[in-house]
């Protein structure tokens, strides 16, 4: 994928069943120099079009004629040809059970209906950061980045795919996946890692328990641990911080923030 220098260069597919809503979003995109996005009324047609001509970004409503926006992005993440395409959801939905699958699958942003142009601009900036993140800046240069070994832990396959894509865009090549904390703990006992990226809510062993295992029982007790989670309970998050997590980032996350956090954590680890 070519380096994009501005929002106006983004190739956008808009998936919106309402002609009124699509006209409004198209006008808002136009104010940000994104002209003539391709518009689709359902997910099936949009997926077929993506496979014919790969866009940079999908902007989708939550409720389509044939599927939800969550199912659309999950289909994208499950397809090797489409898994790297950026995704933004625009929806009036507020219920966590409907929004969380979108967060888990990896969205650059979730915007409300109605939204302001400034909110869309921020979401598109996050999209550019996702597509053009640049390499991590480590003291040893590119050779150090390519030698990093990272463990990604999440019970959502789509979330692991998205996280792997973000890390790969940063130049990280050696990535191992685990479906839950218990599996991750077993892997950590067998392999060395420079970084662990984990979710919070997982079966068998959650993120807090994994952090406690790493800090208290693992031979890699000092490895940096980044938690990326949609968890909102502040008491639970405080318990994770007390367990020794290096940093916590919300879902959906901004790739630029992930890059900055990783550079700080890995610099501290190497000092």
C-alpha positions in Angstrom: 0.0 0.0 0.0 1.4 3.4 -1.0 2.2 6.0 1.6 -0.7 8.5 1.9 0.2 12.1 2.5 -3.3 13.4 3.4 -6.9 12.6 3.9 -7.7 13.6 0.3 -5.8 10.6 -1.0 -7.9 8.1 1.0 -10.0 5.7 -1.1 -13.2 5.3 0.8 -16.1 2.9 0.6 -19.2 4.1 2.4 -21.7 1.4 3.5 -25.0 3.1 4.5 -28.5 1.9 3.7 -30.0 5.3 4.1 -29.6 7.7 1.1 -30.2 10.7 3.4 -27.4 9.5 5.8 -25.0 8.7 3.0 -25.5 12.1 1.4 -24.8 13.8 4.8 -21.6 11.7 5.3 -20.5 12.3 1.8 -20.8 16.0 2.3 -18.9 15.8 5.5 -16.1 13.8 3.8 -16.1 16.4 1.0 -15.3 19.2 3.6 -12.2 17.1 4.4 -11.2 16.8 0.7 -12.4 13.2 0.4 -14.4 13.3 -2.8 -16.7 10.7 -4.5 -16.6 7.8 -2.0 -18.1 4.7 -3.4 -21.5 4.1 -1.8 -23.0 0.7 -1.0 -26.3 -0.2 0.6 -25.4 -3.6 2.0 -22.4 -5.5 3.3 -22.4 -8.3 0.8 -22.0 -5.9 -2.2 -19.4 -3.9 -0.3 -17.3 -7.0 0.4 -17.5 -8.1 -3.2 -16.4 -4.7 -4.3 -13.5 -4.7 -1.8 -12.2 -7.9 -3.3 -12.3 -6.3 -6.8 -10.7 -3.0 -5.8 -9.1 -2.7 -2.4 -10.0 0.6 -0.6 -8.0 2.2 2.2 -11.1 2.7 4.4 -14.5 1.4 5.0 -17.0 3.7 6.7 -20.1 1.7 7.8 -23.4 2.1 9.6 -24.2 -0.5 12.3 -27.4 -1.8 10.8 -27.3 -2.8 7.2 -29.8 -4.7 5.1 -28.0 -8.0 5.3 -25.7 -7.8 8.3 -24.4 -5.6 11.0 -21.4 -3.3 10.9 -19.8 -5.7 13.4 -20.3 -8.6 11.1 -18.9 -6.6 8.2 -15.6 -5.8 9.9 -15.4 -9.4 11.3 -15.7 -10.7 7.7 -13.0 -8.3 6.7 -10.6 -9.4 9.4 -11.2 -13.0 8.6 -10.2 -12.4 4.9 -6.4 -12.2 4.3 -7.0 -9.8 1.4 -9.1 -7.4 3.4 -7.8 -7.7 7.0 -5.6 -4.6 6.7 -8.4 -2.3 5.4 -9.2 0.5 8.0 -12.7 0.6 9.4 -14.8 3.3 11.0 -18.3 2.7 12.4 -20.9 5.5 12.4 -23.9 4.6 14.6 -26.4 5.9 17.1 -26.1 2.6 18.9 -25.0 2.9 22.5 -25.4 -0.6 23.9 -22.1 -2.2 24.8 -23.1 -5.7 23.6 -23.5 -4.3 20.0 -20.5 -1.9 20.0 -18.0 -4.2 21.7 -17.6 -6.7 18.8 -16.6 -3.7 16.6 -14.0 -2.6 19.2 -12.7 -6.1 19.4 -12.4 -6.5 15.7 -10.3 -3.4 15.3 -11.9 -0.1 14.4 -10.0 3.1 13.9 -12.9 4.9 15.4 -16.6 4.6 16.4 -18.5 7.8 15.7 -22.0 8.7 17.0 -24.9 9.8 14.9 -25.0 12.7 14.4 -21.3 13.6 14.5 -19.4 16.8 14.0 -16.8 17.4 11.2 -14.1 17.7 13.9 -14.9 14.2 15.2 -14.7 12.8 11.6 -11.4 14.6 11.1 -10.0 13.0 14.2 -11.2 9.6 13.1 -9.6 10.0 9.6 -6.4 11.2 11.2 -6.3 7.9 13.2 -6.9 6.1 10.0 -3.9 7.7 8.4 -1.8 6.8 11.4 -3.0 3.2 11.1 -2.2 3.1 7.4 1.1 5.0 7.7 2.4 4.4 11.2 6.1 4.6 10.5 8.6 2.3 12.2 9.2 2.2 15.9 12.1 4.4 17.0 14.5 2.3 19.0 18.1 3.1 19.9 19.3 0.1 17.8 17.4 1.2 14.7 15.5 -1.1 12.3 17.6 -4.2 13.1 16.4 -4.0 16.7 12.7 -3.6 15.6 12.9 -6.6 13.3 14.3 -8.8 16.1 11.5 -8.0 18.6 9.4 -10.9 19.7 5.8 -10.0 20.7 3.0 -12.2 22.2 -0.5 -11.1 21.4 -3.2 -12.4 23.8 -6.9 -12.1 23.0 -9.8 -14.5 22.8 -11.1 -12.6 19.7 -9.5 -13.8 16.5 -10.5 -10.6 14.8 -8.9 -8.6 17.6 -5.7 -10.6 17.3 -5.7 -10.1 13.5 -6.1 -6.3 13.9 -3.4 -6.0 16.6 -1.1 -8.1 14.5 -1.7 -5.8 11.5 -0.9 -2.7 13.6 2.3 -4.2 15.0 3.4 -5.5 11.6 2.9 -2.0 10.2 5.3 -0.7 12.8 8.0 -3.1 11.5 7.5 -6.0 14.1 7.9 -9.3 12.4 8.0 -11.9 15.1 4.5 -12.2 16.6 3.0 -15.2 18.4 -0.7 -15.4 19.3 -2.6 -16.9 22.3 -6.3 -17.3 22.7 -6.5 -16.6 26.5 -4.3 -16.0 29.5 -3.8 -19.6 30.4 -2.5 -20.4 26.9 -0.3 -17.3 27.0 1.2 -18.4 30.4 2.2 -21.7 28.9 3.8 -20.1 25.9 5.7 -17.6 28.1 7.3 -20.4 30.0 8.6 -21.8 26.7 9.6 -18.7 24.7 11.3 -15.4 25.2 9.3 -12.2 24.5 10.3 -8.5 24.4 6.6 -7.5 24.8 3.2 -8.9 25.7 0.0 -7.3 24.4 -3.1 -8.6 26.1 -6.8 -8.1 26.4 -8.5 -8.0 29.8 -11.7 -10.1 29.5 -10.8 -13.6 28.4 -11.9 -17.1 29.5 -9.9 -19.5 31.7 -7.4 -16.7 32.7 -8.1 -13.0 32.2 -5.7 -10.2 31.6 -5.2 -9.3 35.3 -4.5 -12.9 36.2 -2.0 -13.1 33.3 -0.2 -10.0 34.5 0.0 -11.5 38.0 1.4 -14.7 36.6 4.0 -12.8 34.6 5.1 -10.6 37.4 5.0 -13.3 40.2 5.6 -16.7 38.6 7.2 -16.2 35.2 10.9 -16.3 34.5 10.2 -13.2 32.3 8.8 -11.1 35.2 10.2 -7.8 33.8 8.8 -8.1 30.3 6.7 -5.0 29.3 2.9 -5.7 29.3 0.5 -3.5 27.3 -3.2 -4.1 28.0 -5.6 -3.1 25.2 -9.2 -3.5 26.4 -12.7 -2.2 26.2 -13.1 -2.8 29.9 -14.8 0.2 31.6 -14.9 -0.9 35.2 -12.3 1.4 37.0 -12.0 -1.0 39.9 -10.9 -3.8 37.6 -8.5 -1.6 35.7 -7.0 -0.3 39.0 -6.4 -4.0 40.0 -4.6 -4.5 36.7 -2.4 -1.5 37.4 -1.6 -2.8 40.9 -0.7 -6.2 39.3 2.0 -4.5 37.4 0.8 -3.8 33.9 3.1 -1.4 32.0 0.3 0.5 30.2 -3.4 0.3 29.5 -5.0 1.4 26.2 -8.6 1.6 25.3 -10.4 -0.1 22.4 -10.7 1.2 19.8 -7.2 2.6 20.0 -5.2 5.1 18.0 -2.2 3.5 16.3 -0.1 6.6 17.0 -0.8 6.2 20.7 0.2 2.5 20.5 3.4 3.5 18.8 4.2 6.1 21.4 3.4 3.7 24.3 5.5 0.9 22.8 8.5 3.2 22.3 8.3 4.4 25.9 7.9 0.9 27.3 10.6 -0.7 25.2 13.0 2.2 26.0 12.4 1.8 29.7 12.9 -1.9 29.4 16.2 -1.4 27.7 17.6 1.2 30.1 
